[in-house]
Amino acid sequence: MQFCPSMTHLRYLNTTCAVCGESCRFTIPEAASSVGSRDLDTRPAEPLRSTIYAWVKRCPSCGYCAPDPGKARRGAADVVKLPRYRWQLDSRKFPRIANTFLCWSIIQEELGIPAQAAWASLHAAWICDDEGDDVPARICRTRAADLLRRAWEQGERLTSQPGGDEALLVDLLRRAGRLREARAVVVEGLEQNPQSLIADIMRLQDRLIAARDRGVHTVAEARRFKQPTLL
């Protein structure tokens, strides 16, 4: 699938790669809003949804991947040289843009920032979804779920909303096919008496898990689904 800016205006970012020093030019869509309900895993609606191709960029010279290749944390250049990074950069098992996000995820992971690494891996899963690549999408979501839990161990959260991380974890696990784990998180989450929206999401997830539904669903669906779950 060819990603497009969905009718947004374009501009260009001219920068110098912070890792190799080469000049780079990237096409950037102007800021876009999201009109409509987000998916349960936080993916925004259009037109913002289609700007994902520009969220992380790849230096065409050294392969450094970052939202802004002109900036790099200390140690990033060393990560770019790692065998796992070089393998991921051009892996044929994932779409090219997914590889870019996964490389950024590896950098964040290696630098000890698992929360940001989890987001990057989830974004890679969205790219795989758009390409219709189910197995790579499941791999990306499994990685994101594992990194989310690692972030918790470090006292970090991916979302600011109470219960938001747990709701996100359920969707990651469900869509990765780890249904038993997903339901365990649902049960534990509902026992915490979360706020209304999180409870609605958890109840919808409970129904989807029971139906072995691994598909994409939205927050709007959760708002409409008010039936109590059977624990």
For each residue, the residues with C-beta under 8 A, 3 or more apart:
1: 130 131 132
2:
3: 50 52 53 97 130
4: 50
5: 8 9 10 29 50 51 54
6: 29 32 46 47 49 50 51
7: 47
8: 5 29 30 32 47 50 51
9: 5 29 30
10: 5 27 28 29 30
11: 27 28 29 30
12: 25 26 27 28
13: 24 25 26 28 57 68
14: 23 24 25
15: 23 24 25 26 68 69 70
16: 21 22 23 24 70
17: 20 21 22 23 24 59 61 62 64 69 70
18: 64 66 69 70 71 72 76 77
19: 59 62 64 69 72 76 77 80
20: 17 59 61 62 64
21: 16 17
22: 16 17 59 60 61 62
23: 14 15 16 17
24: 13 14 15 16 17 57 59 60 61 69 70
25: 12 13 14 15
26: 12 13 15 54 57 69
27: 10 11 12 54
28: 10 11 12 13 54
29: 5 6 8 9 10 11 32 51 54
30: 8 9 10 11
31:
32: 6 8 29 47 48 50 51
33: 47 48
34: 38 44 45 46 47 48 49
35: 45 46 47
36: 45 46 220
37: 45 218 219 220 221
38: 34 42 43 44 45 218 219
39: 42 43 171 216 217 218 219
40: 167 171 201 204 205 216 217 218 219 222
41: 122 125 168 171 172 175 216
42: 38 39 122 159 168
43: 38 39 49 126
44: 34 38 48 49
45: 34 35 36 37 38 48 49
46: 6 34 35 36 49 50
47: 6 7 8 32 33 34 35 50 51
48: 32 33 34 44 45 51
49: 6 34 43 44 45 46 52
50: 3 4 5 6 8 32 46 47 53
51: 5 6 8 29 32 47 48 54 55
52: 3 49 55 97 123 126 127
53: 3 50 97
54: 5 26 27 28 29 51 57
55: 51 52 67 101 123
56: 65 66 67 100 101 104 120 123
57: 13 24 26 54 65 66 67 68 69 100
58: 63 64 65 69 89 100 103
59: 17 19 20 22 24 62 63 64 65 69
60: 22 24
61: 17 20 22 24
62: 17 19 20 22 59 80
63: 58 59 80 85 86 89 103
64: 17 18 19 20 58 59 69 72 76 77 80
65: 56 57 58 59 69 89 100 101 103 104 107
66: 18 56 57 69 71 72 76 104 107
67: 55 56 57 104
68: 13 15 57 71
69: 15 17 18 19 24 26 57 58 59 64 65 66 72
70: 15 16 17 18 24
71: 18 66 68
72: 18 19 64 66 69 76 77
73: 76 107 111
74:
75: 78 79 110 111
76: 18 19 64 66 72 73 79 80 107 111
77: 18 19 64 72 80 81
78: 75 81 82
79: 75 76 82 85 106 107 110 111
80: 19 62 63 64 76 77 85 107
81: 77 78 85 86
82: 78 79 85 86 106 110
83: 86 87
84: 87 88 106
85: 63 79 80 81 82 88 89 103 106 107
86: 63 81 82 83 89 90
87: 83 84 90 91
88: 84 85 91 94 99 102 103 106
89: 58 63 65 85 86 99 103
90: 86 87 99
91: 87 88 94 99
92:
93: 136
94: 88 91 98 99 102 124 128 133 136 140
95: 98 99 127 128 131 133 136
96: 99 100
97: 3 52 53 100 101 127
98: 94 95 101 102 124 125 127 128 131 133 136 140
99: 88 89 90 91 94 95 96 102 103 124
100: 56 57 58 65 96 97 103 104
101: 55 56 65 97 98 104 105 120 121 123 124 127
102: 88 94 98 99 105 106 120 121 124 140 143
103: 58 63 65 85 88 89 99 100 106 107
104: 56 65 66 67 100 101 107 108 120
105: 101 102 108 109 117 118 120 121 124 143 147
106: 79 82 84 85 88 102 103 109 110 117
107: 65 66 73 76 79 80 85 103 104 110 111 117
108: 104 105 111 113 114 116 117 120
109: 105 106 112 113 114 117 147
110: 75 79 82 106 107
111: 73 75 76 79 107 108
112: 109 154
113: 108 109 116 117
114: 108 109 117 118 147 148 150 151 154 156
115: 118 119 147 148 151 156 157 158
116: 108 113 119 120
117: 105 106 107 108 109 113 114 120 121 147
118: 105 114 115 121 122 143 144 145 147 148 150 151 158
119: 115 116 122 123 144 158
120: 56 101 102 104 105 108 116 117 123 124
121: 101 102 105 117 118 124 125 140 141 143 144 147
122: 41 42 118 119 125 126 140 141 144 172
123: 52 55 56 101 119 120 126 127
124: 94 98 99 101 102 105 120 121 127 128 140
125: 41 98 121 122 128 129 137 140 141 144 175
126: 43 52 122 123 129 130
127: 52 95 97 98 101 123 124 130 131
128: 94 95 98 124 125 131 133 134 136 137 140
129: 125 126 132 133 137 216
130: 1 3 126 127
131: 1 95 98 127 128
132: 1 129
133: 94 95 98 128 129 136 137
134: 128 137 138
135: 138 139
136: 93 94 95 98 128 133 139 140
137: 125 128 129 133 134 140 141 175
138: 134 135 141 142 175 176 177
139: 135 136 142 143
140: 94 98 102 121 122 124 125 128 136 137 143 144
141: 121 122 125 137 138 144 145 172 173 175 176
142: 138 139 145 146 172 176 178
143: 102 105 118 121 139 140 146 147
144: 118 119 121 122 125 140 141 147 148 172
145: 118 141 142 148 149 169 172 173 176 178
146: 142 143 149 150
147: 105 109 114 115 117 118 121 143 144 150 151
148: 114 115 118 144 145 151 152 158 165 168 169 172
149: 145 146 152 153 169
150: 114 118 146 147 153 154
151: 114 115 118 147 148 154 156 157 158
152: 148 149 155 156 157 165
153: 149 150
154: 112 114 150 151
155: 152
156: 114 115 151 152
157: 115 151 152 160 164 165
158: 115 118 119 148 151 164 165 168
159: 42 164 165 168
160: 157 164
161: 164 195 198
162: 194 195 198
163: 166 167 189 192 194 195 198
164: 157 158 159 160 161 167 168 198
165: 148 152 157 158 159 168 169
166: 163 169 170 185 188 189 194 198 202
167: 40 163 164 170 171 189 198 201 202 205
168: 41 42 148 158 159 164 165 171 172
169: 145 148 149 165 166 172 173 185
170: 166 167 173 174 182 185 186 189 201 202 205
171: 39 40 41 167 168 174 175 205
172: 41 122 141 142 144 145 148 168 169 175 176
173: 141 145 169 170 176 178 179 181 182 185
174: 170 171 177 178 179 182 205 208 209 213 214
175: 41 125 137 138 141 171 172 214 215 216
176: 138 141 142 145 172 173 214
177: 138 174 214
178: 142 145 173 174 181 182
179: 173 174 182 183 209 212
180: 183 184
181: 173 178 184 185
182: 170 173 174 178 179 185 186 205 209
183: 179 180 186 187 206 209
184: 180 181 187 188
185: 166 169 170 173 181 182 188 189
186: 170 182 183 189 190 202 205 206 209 229
187: 183 184 190 191 231
188: 166 184 185 191 192
189: 163 166 167 170 185 186 192 194 198 202
190: 186 187 193 194 199 202 203 206 229 231
191: 187 188
192: 163 188 189
193: 190 199
194: 162 163 166 189 190 198 199 202
195: 161 162 163 198 199
196: 199 200
197: 200 201 219 222 223
198: 161 162 163 164 166 167 189 194 195 201 202
199: 190 193 194 195 196 202 203
200: 196 197 203 204 222 223 225 226
201: 40 167 170 197 198 204 205 219 222
202: 166 167 170 186 189 190 194 198 199 205 206 229
203: 190 199 200 206 207 222 225 226 227 228 229
204: 40 200 201 207 208 217 221 222 225
205: 40 167 170 171 174 182 186 201 202 208 209
206: 183 186 190 202 203 209 210 229
207: 203 204 210 211 225 227 229
208: 174 204 205 211 213 215 217
209: 174 179 182 183 186 205 206 212 213
210: 206 207
211: 207 208
212: 179 209
213: 174 208 209 217
214: 174 175 176 177
215: 175 208
216: 39 40 41 129 175
217: 39 40 204 208 213 221 222
218: 37 38 39 40 221 222
219: 37 38 39 40 197 201 222 223
220: 36 37 223 224
221: 37 204 217 218 224 225
222: 40 197 200 201 203 204 217 218 219 225
223: 197 200 219 220
224: 220 221
225: 200 203 204 207 221 222
226: 200 203
227: 203 207
228: 203
229: 186 190 202 203 206 207
230:
231: 187 190
